[in-house]
């Protein structure tokens, strides 16, 4: 199923689920004015076809103690006869894994392989200044695959949970 095979009901259903994925099938049925079994079948099909991958929560990061948000650009060292793309992926996976296992490191929430001057973009959440400093000065600087980093501290998050403009995209067809 691609975006082209979504119909108006799929779009409306997804829009409601984006607002609150905990909404019951009965409530969705009333909101969308279709039988509950239709909602169940549609949701199952959206899951089966990979449109919906999982239902999750959106945490209040600051309330969990993550008061710092940083984006870290990482340039991977070239050479050594290893393909850079495989080094990028393995390094990103290693950073994600180690940050979730080691108590003295901040949480690396996301890692992306990117184009441009840098190779990896990390989204990092830290509970205190020492945690982010240790991550940058000791941990990343100590990885032989890392040539250079550039860190951007977030001062204010304007909107972090944007949803795709499904209705707008649907209207174009």
ZASE-605665 format. One record per atom (N, C-alpha, C): x, y, z; atom name; residue number from 1; residue in three letters. Coordinates in steps of 0.2 Angstrom, whole numbers. Layout:
R    c1    c2    c3 atom   n res
R     X     Y     Z   CA NUM Ala
...
***
This chain:
R    c1    c2    c3 atom   n res
R     4    -6     0    N   1 Unk
R     0     0     0   CA   1 Unk
R     4     6     0    C   1 Unk
R     3    11    -5    N   2 Unk
R     7    17    -5   CA   2 Unk
R     2    22    -3    C   2 Unk
R     5    28    -3    N   3 Unk
R     0    34    -2   CA   3 Unk
R    -5    35    -7    C   3 Unk
R    -4    32   -13    N   4 Unk
R    -9    33   -19   CA   4 Unk
R   -15    28   -17    C   4 Unk
R   -14    23   -13    N   5 Unk
R   -19    18   -12   CA   5 Unk
R   -23    20    -6    C   5 Unk
R   -21    25    -2    N   6 Unk
R   -25    27     3   CA   6 Unk
R   -32    31     1    C   6 Unk
R   -37    29     4    N   7 Unk
R   -43    32     2   CA   7 Unk
R   -45    38     7    C   7 Unk
R   -51    41     6    N   8 Unk
R   -52    46    11   CA   8 Unk
R   -53    44    18    C   8 Unk
R   -56    38    19    N   9 Unk
R   -57    35    26   CA   9 Unk
R   -51    34    29    C   9 Unk
R   -46    31    25    N  10 Unk
R   -39    29    28   CA  10 Unk
R   -36    36    30    C  10 Unk
R   -37    41    27    N  11 Unk
R   -34    48    28   CA  11 Unk
R   -37    50    35    C  11 Unk
R   -43    50    35    N  12 Unk
R   -47    52    41   CA  12 Unk
R   -45    48    47    C  12 Unk
R   -45    41    46    N  13 Unk
R   -43    37    52   CA  13 Unk
R   -36    38    54    C  13 Unk
R   -31    39    50    N  14 Unk
R   -24    41    51   CA  14 Unk
R   -24    47    55    C  14 Unk
R   -28    52    53    N  15 Unk
R   -28    59    56   CA  15 Unk
R   -30    58    63    C  15 Unk
R   -35    54    64    N  16 Unk
R   -38    53    71   CA  16 Unk
R   -33    50    76    C  16 Unk
R   -29    45    73    N  17 Unk
R   -24    41    76   CA  17 Unk
R   -18    45    78    C  17 Unk
R   -17    50    73    N  18 Unk
R   -11    54    75   CA  18 Unk
R   -13    59    81    C  18 Unk
R   -19    61    81    N  19 Unk
R   -21    65    87   CA  19 Unk
R   -20    61    94    C  19 Unk
R   -23    55    94    N  20 Unk
R   -22    50   100   CA  20 Unk
R   -23    43    98    C  20 Unk
R   -17    40    98    N  21 Unk
R   -17    32    95   CA  21 Unk
R   -21    28   100    C  21 Unk
R   -23    31   106    N  22 Unk
R   -26    27   111   CA  22 Unk
R   -34    27   110    C  22 Unk
R   -36    31   105    N  23 Unk
R   -43    31   104   CA  23 Unk
R   -46    24   103    C  23 Unk
R   -51    22   106    N  24 Unk
R   -54    16   105   CA  24 Unk
R   -57    15    98    C  24 Unk
R   -58     9    96    N  25 Unk
R   -61     7    89   CA  25 Unk
R   -68    10    89    C  25 Unk
R   -72     9    95    N  26 Unk
R   -79    11    96   CA  26 Unk
R   -79    19    95    C  26 Unk
R   -75    23    98    N  27 Unk
R   -75    30    98   CA  27 Unk
R   -73    32    90    C  27 Unk
R   -68    29    87    N  28 Unk
R   -66    30    81   CA  28 Unk
R   -72    29    76    C  28 Unk
R   -76    24    77    N  29 Unk
R   -82    22    73   CA  29 Unk
R   -87    28    74    C  29 Unk
R   -88    30    80    N  30 Unk
R   -93    36    80   CA  30 Unk
R   -90    42    77    C  30 Unk
R   -84    44    78    N  31 Unk
R   -81    50    75   CA  31 Unk
R   -81    50    67    C  31 Unk
R   -79    44    65    N  32 Unk
R   -79    43    57   CA  32 Unk
R   -86    41    54    C  32 Unk
R   -91    39    58    N  33 Unk
R   -97    37    56   CA  33 Unk
R   -97    31    51    C  33 Unk
R   -93    26    54    N  34 Unk
R   -93    20    50   CA  34 Unk
R   -93    14    55    C  34 Unk
R   -95     8    53    N  35 Unk
R   -95     2    58   CA  35 Unk
R   -88     1    61    C  35 Unk
R   -89    -1    68    N  36 Unk
R   -83    -3    71   CA  36 Unk
R   -79    -8    68    C  36 Unk
R   -82   -13    65    N  37 Unk
R   -78   -18    61   CA  37 Unk
R   -74   -15    55    C  37 Unk
R   -77   -10    52    N  38 Unk
R   -73    -7    47   CA  38 Unk
R   -67    -4    49    C  38 Unk
R   -67     0    55    N  39 Unk
R   -61     3    58   CA  39 Unk
R   -56    -3    60    C  39 Unk
R   -58    -8    63    N  40 Unk
R   -54   -14    65   CA  40 Unk
R   -50   -16    58    C  40 Unk
R   -54   -17    53    N  41 Unk
R   -51   -20    47   CA  41 Unk
R   -46   -15    44    C  41 Unk
R   -48    -9    44    N  42 Unk
R   -44    -3    41   CA  42 Unk
R   -37    -3    45    C  42 Unk
R   -38    -3    52    N  43 Unk
R   -32    -2    56   CA  43 Unk
R   -27    -8    54    C  43 Unk
R   -30   -14    54    N  44 Unk
R   -26   -21    53   CA  44 Unk
R   -23   -20    46    C  44 Unk
R   -26   -18    41    N  45 Unk
R   -23   -17    34   CA  45 Unk
R   -18   -12    34    C  45 Unk
R   -19    -6    38    N  46 Unk
R   -13    -1    38   CA  46 Unk
R    -7    -4    42    C  46 Unk
R    -8    -8    47    N  47 Unk
R    -2   -11    50   CA  47 Unk
R     1   -16    45    C  47 Unk
R    -3   -20    42    N  48 Unk
R     0   -26    38   CA  48 Unk
R     4   -23    32    C  48 Unk
R     1   -17    30    N  49 Unk
R     5   -14    24   CA  49 Unk
R    10    -9    26    C  49 Unk
R    12    -9    32    N  50 Unk
R    17    -4    34   CA  50 Unk
R    16     3    35    C  50 Unk
R    10     5    34    N  51 Unk
R     8    12    35   CA  51 Unk
R     8    14    42    C  51 Unk
R     6    10    46    N  52 Unk
R     6    11    54   CA  52 Unk
R    11     5    56    C  52 Unk
R    17     8    59    N  53 Unk
R    22     3    61   CA  53 Unk
R    21     1    69    C  53 Unk
R    19     6    73    N  54 Unk
R    17     4    80   CA  54 Unk
R    13    10    83    C  54 Unk
R    10     9    89    N  55 Unk
R     7    14    92   CA  55 Unk
R    11    15    98    C  55 Unk
R    12    21   100    N  56 Unk
R    17    23   105   CA  56 Unk
R    15    29   109    C  56 Unk
R    19    31   114    N  57 Unk
R    18    37   118   CA  57 Unk
R    22    43   115    C  57 Unk
R    21    49   117    N  58 Unk
R    25    54   116   CA  58 Unk
R    27    57   123    C  58 Unk
R    33    55   126    N  59 Unk
R    34    57   133   CA  59 Unk
R    36    65   134    C  59 Unk
R    35    67   140    N  60 Unk
R    37    74   142   CA  60 Unk
R    44    73   144    C  60 Unk
R    49    74   139    N  61 Unk
R    56    73   140   CA  61 Unk
R    58    77   146    C  61 Unk
R    57    83   147    N  62 Unk
R    59    87   153   CA  62 Unk
R    56    84   159    C  62 Unk
R    50    82   159    N  63 Unk
R    47    79   165   CA  63 Unk
R    51    72   167    C  63 Unk
R    54    69   162    N  64 Unk
R    58    63   163   CA  64 Unk
R    65    65   165    C  64 Unk
R    67    71   165    N  65 Unk
R    74    73   167   CA  65 Unk
R    78    75   162    C  65 Unk
R    76    74   156    N  66 Unk
R    80    76   150   CA  66 Unk
R    79    83   148    C  66 Unk
R    84    87   151    N  67 Unk
R    83    94   150   CA  67 Unk
R    87    97   145    C  67 Unk
R    92    94   142    N  68 Unk
R    96    96   136   CA  68 Unk
R    94    92   130    C  68 Unk
R    93    96   125    N  69 Unk
R    93    92   118   CA  69 Unk
R    98    95   114    C  69 Unk
R   102    91   111    N  70 Unk
R   107    93   106   CA  70 Unk
R   107    89   100    C  70 Unk
R   109    92    94    N  71 Unk
R   110    88    88   CA  71 Unk
R   118    88    87    C  71 Unk
R   120    82    86    N  72 Unk
R   128    82    85   CA  72 Unk
R   129    79    78    C  72 Unk
R   133    83    74    N  73 Unk
R   135    81    68   CA  73 Unk
R   142    77    68    C  73 Unk
R   142    72    65    N  74 Unk
R   148    68    66   CA  74 Unk
R   151    66    59    C  74 Unk
R   158    68    58    N  75 Unk
R   161    66    52   CA  75 Unk
R   165    60    53    C  75 Unk
R   164    55    49    N  76 Unk
R   168    49    50   CA  76 Unk
R   174    49    46    C  76 Unk
R   179    46    50    N  77 Unk
R   186    46    47   CA  77 Unk
R   186    41    41    C  77 Unk
R   189    44    35    N  78 Unk
R   190    40    29   CA  78 Unk
R   196    36    29    C  78 Unk
R   196    31    25    N  79 Unk
R   202    27    24   CA  79 Unk
R   202    20    27    C  79 Unk
R   207    17    27    N  80 Unk
R   207    10    31   CA  80 Unk
R   204     5    26    C  80 Unk
R   203     6    20    N  81 Unk
R   200     1    16   CA  81 Unk
R   193    -1    17    C  81 Unk
R   190     2    21    N  82 Unk
R   183     0    23   CA  82 Unk
R   178     5    20    C  82 Unk
R   173     2    17    N  83 Unk
R   168     7    14   CA  83 Unk
R   165    12    19    C  83 Unk
R   165    18    17    N  84 Unk
R   163    23    22   CA  84 Unk
R   155    22    24    C  84 Unk
R   151    20    19    N  85 Unk
R   144    19    21   CA  85 Unk
R   143    14    26    C  85 Unk
R   147     8    26    N  86 Unk
R   146     3    31   CA  86 Unk
R   149     5    38    C  86 Unk
R   154     9    37    N  87 Unk
R   157    12    44   CA  87 Unk
R   152    17    47    C  87 Unk
R   149    21    43    N  88 Unk
R   144    26    45   CA  88 Unk
R   138    22    49    C  88 Unk
R   136    17    46    N  89 Unk
R   130    13    49   CA  89 Unk
R   132     9    55    C  89 Unk
R   138     6    55    N  90 Unk
R   140     2    61   CA  90 Unk
R   142     7    66    C  90 Unk
R   145    13    65    N  91 Unk
R   146    18    70   CA  91 Unk
R   140    20    73    C  91 Unk
R   135    22    69    N  92 Unk
R   129    25    72   CA  92 Unk
R   125    20    76    C  92 Unk
R   125    13    74    N  93 Unk
R   122     8    78   CA  93 Unk
R   126     7    85    C  93 Unk
R   132     7    84    N  94 Unk
R   136     7    90   CA  94 Unk
R   135    12    95    C  94 Unk
R   135    18    93    N  95 Unk
R   133    24    97   CA  95 Unk
R   126    23   100    C  95 Unk
R   121    22    96    N  96 Unk
R   115    21    99   CA  96 Unk
R   115    15   104    C  96 Unk
R   118    10   103    N  97 Unk
R   118     4   108   CA  97 Unk
R   122     6   114    C  97 Unk
R   128     9   114    N  98 Unk
R   132    10   119   CA  98 Unk
R   128    16   124    C  98 Unk
R   125    21   120    N  99 Unk
R   122    26   124   CA  99 Unk
R   116    23   128    C  99 Unk
R   113    18   126    N 100 Unk
R   107    16   130   CA 100 Unk
R   109    11   135    C 100 Unk
R   115     8   135    N 101 Unk
R   118     3   140   CA 101 Unk
R   122     7   145    C 101 Unk
R   126    12   144    N 102 Unk
R   130    15   149   CA 102 Unk
R   127    21   152    C 102 Unk
R   127    20   159    N 103 Unk
R   123    25   163   CA 103 Unk
R   127    32   163    C 103 Unk
R   133    32   161    N 104 Unk
R   137    39   161   CA 104 Unk
R   136    43   154    C 104 Unk
R   132    40   150    N 105 Unk
R   131    43   143   CA 105 Unk
R   124    46   143    C 105 Unk
R   123    51   139    N 106 Unk
R   116    53   138   CA 106 Unk
R   113    48   133    C 106 Unk
R   106    49   132    N 107 Unk
R   102    45   128   CA 107 Unk
R   103    48   121    C 107 Unk
R   105    44   116    N 108 Unk
R   105    46   109   CA 108 Unk
R    98    43   106    C 108 Unk
R    94    47   105    N 109 Unk
R    87    46   103   CA 109 Unk
R    87    43    96    C 109 Unk
R    90    47    92    N 110 Unk
R    90    45    84   CA 110 Unk
R    97    46    81    C 110 Unk
R    98    42    76    N 111 Unk
R   104    42    72   CA 111 Unk
R   103    42    65    C 111 Unk
R   105    47    61    N 112 Unk
R   104    47    54   CA 112 Unk
R   110    47    50    C 112 Unk
R   110    44    44    N 113 Unk
R   116    44    39   CA 113 Unk
R   114    50    35    C 113 Unk
R   118    55    34    N 114 Unk
R   116    61    30   CA 114 Unk
R   121    63    25    C 114 Unk
R   119    67    20    N 115 Unk
R   124    70    15   CA 115 Unk
R   127    76    18    C 115 Unk
R   132    78    14    N 116 Unk
R   135    85    16   CA 116 Unk
R   142    84    19    C 116 Unk
R   144    89    23    N 117 Unk
R   150    89    26   CA 117 Unk
R   151    84    31    C 117 Unk
R   146    82    34    N 118 Unk
R   146    77    40   CA 118 Unk
R   142    71    37    C 118 Unk
R   143    65    41    N 119 Unk
R   141    59    39   CA 119 Unk
R   135    56    43    C 119 Unk
R   135    58    50    N 120 Unk
R   130    56    54   CA 120 Unk
R   127    62    58    C 120 Unk
R   120    61    59    N 121 Unk
R   117    66    63   CA 121 Unk
R   114    63    69    C 121 Unk
R   116    65    75    N 122 Unk
R   113    62    81   CA 122 Unk
R   108    66    85    C 122 Unk
R   103    64    87    N 123 Unk
R    98    68    91   CA 123 Unk
R   100    65    98    C 123 Unk
R   102    69   103    N 124 Unk
R   104    67   109   CA 124 Unk
R   100    71   115    C 124 Unk
R    98    67   120    N 125 Unk
R    95    70   126   CA 125 Unk
R    99    69   132    C 125 Unk
R   100    74   136    N 126 Unk
R   104    73   142   CA 126 Unk
R   101    76   148    C 126 Unk
R   102    73   154    N 127 Unk
R    99    75   160   CA 127 Unk
R   103    81   163    C 127 Unk
R   109    82   161    N 128 Unk
R   113    87   164   CA 128 Unk
R   119    89   160    C 128 Unk
R   122    94   161    N 129 Unk
R   128    97   157   CA 129 Unk
R   134    92   157    C 129 Unk
R   135    89   163    N 130 Unk
R   141    84   163   CA 130 Unk
R   140    79   158    C 130 Unk
R   134    76   158    N 131 Unk
R   132    70   154   CA 131 Unk
R   134    72   146    C 131 Unk
R   131    78   144    N 132 Unk
R   133    80   137   CA 132 Unk
R   140    81   136    C 132 Unk
R   143    84   141    N 133 Unk
R   150    86   140   CA 133 Unk
R   154    79   140    C 133 Unk
R   153    75   144    N 134 Unk
R   157    68   144   CA 134 Unk
R   156    65   137    C 134 Unk
R   150    65   135    N 135 Unk
R   148    62   128   CA 135 Unk
R   152    65   123    C 135 Unk
R   153    71   123    N 136 Unk
R   157    75   117   CA 136 Unk
R   164    74   118    C 136 Unk
R   166    76   124    N 137 Unk
R   174    76   125   CA 137 Unk
R   177    70   126    C 137 Unk
R   174    65   130    N 138 Unk
R   177    59   131   CA 138 Unk
R   175    53   126    C 138 Unk
R   168    52   126    N 139 Unk
R   166    46   122   CA 139 Unk
R   167    47   115    C 139 Unk
R   164    52   112    N 140 Unk
R   164    53   104   CA 140 Unk
R   172    54   102    C 140 Unk
R   175    59   106    N 141 Unk
R   182    60   104   CA 141 Unk
R   187    54   105    C 141 Unk
R   184    49   109    N 142 Unk
R   188    43   110   CA 142 Unk
R   187    38   105    C 142 Unk
R   182    39   100    N 143 Unk
R   181    34    95   CA 143 Unk
R   185    35    89    C 143 Unk
R   189    30    87    N 144 Unk
R   194    31    82   CA 144 Unk
R   191    32    75    C 144 Unk
R   184    30    74    N 145 Unk
R   181    31    68   CA 145 Unk
R   179    39    67    C 145 Unk
R   178    42    73    N 146 Unk
R   176    49    73   CA 146 Unk
R   182    54    71    C 146 Unk
R   181    58    66    N 147 Unk
R   186    63    64   CA 147 Unk
R   184    69    67    C 147 Unk
R   178    71    67    N 148 Unk
R   176    78    69   CA 148 Unk
R   169    78    71    C 148 Unk
R   167    82    76    N 149 Unk
R   160    83    77   CA 149 Unk
R   158    91    78    C 149 Unk
R   152    92    77    N 150 Unk
R   149    99    78   CA 150 Unk
R   143    98    82    C 150 Unk
R   142   102    87    N 151 Unk
R   136   101    92   CA 151 Unk
R   132   107    91    C 151 Unk
R   126   106    91    N 152 Unk
R   121   111    91   CA 152 Unk
R   116   110    97    C 152 Unk
R   116   115   102    N 153 Unk
R   112   114   107   CA 153 Unk
R   105   117   106    C 153 Unk
R   100   114   107    N 154 Unk
R    93   117   106   CA 154 Unk
R    91   122   112    C 154 Unk
R    89   128   110    N 155 Unk
R    87   133   115   CA 155 Unk
R    80   132   116    C 155 Unk
R    76   131   111    N 156 Unk
R    69   130   111   CA 156 Unk
R    66   126   106    C 156 Unk
R    62   121   108    N 157 Unk
R    58   117   103   CA 157 Unk
R    52   120   101    C 157 Unk
R    51   122    95    N 158 Unk
R    44   125    93   CA 158 Unk
R    39   120    92    C 158 Unk
R    40   114    88    N 159 Unk
R    36   109    87   CA 159 Unk
R    40   102    86    C 159 Unk
R    39    97    89    N 160 Unk
R    43    91    88   CA 160 Unk
R    38    85    86    C 160 Unk
R    32    86    86    N 161 Unk
R    28    80    85   CA 161 Unk
R    23    82    79    C 161 Unk
R    26    84    73    N 162 Unk
R    22    86    67   CA 162 Unk
R    19    79    64    C 162 Unk
R    14    80    61    N 163 Unk
R    11    74    58   CA 163 Unk
R    11    76    50    C 163 Unk
R    11    71    46    N 164 Unk
R    12    72    39   CA 164 Unk
R     5    75    36    C 164 Unk
R     5    80    31    N 165 Unk
R    -1    83    29   CA 165 Unk
R    -5    78    24    C 165 Unk
R    -7    73    27    N 166 Unk
R   -11    68    23   CA 166 Unk
R   -17    71    19    C 166 Unk
R   -21    74    22    N 167 Unk
R   -27    77    19   CA 167 Unk
R   -25    82    13    C 167 Unk
R   -20    86    14    N 168 Unk
R   -17    90     9   CA 168 Unk
R   -15    86     3    C 168 Unk
R   -11    81     4    N 169 Unk
R    -8    77    -1   CA 169 Unk
R   -13    73    -4    C 169 Unk
R   -18    71    -1    N 170 Unk
R   -24    67    -4   CA 170 Unk
R   -28    71    -8    C 170 Unk
R   -29    77    -7    N 171 Unk
R   -33    82   -11   CA 171 Unk
R   -29    83   -18    C 171 Unk
R   -23    83   -18    N 172 Unk
R   -19    84   -24   CA 172 Unk
R   -21    79   -30    C 172 Unk
R   -23    73   -28    N 173 Unk
R   -24    67   -32   CA 173 Unk
R   -31    68   -36    C 173 Unk
***
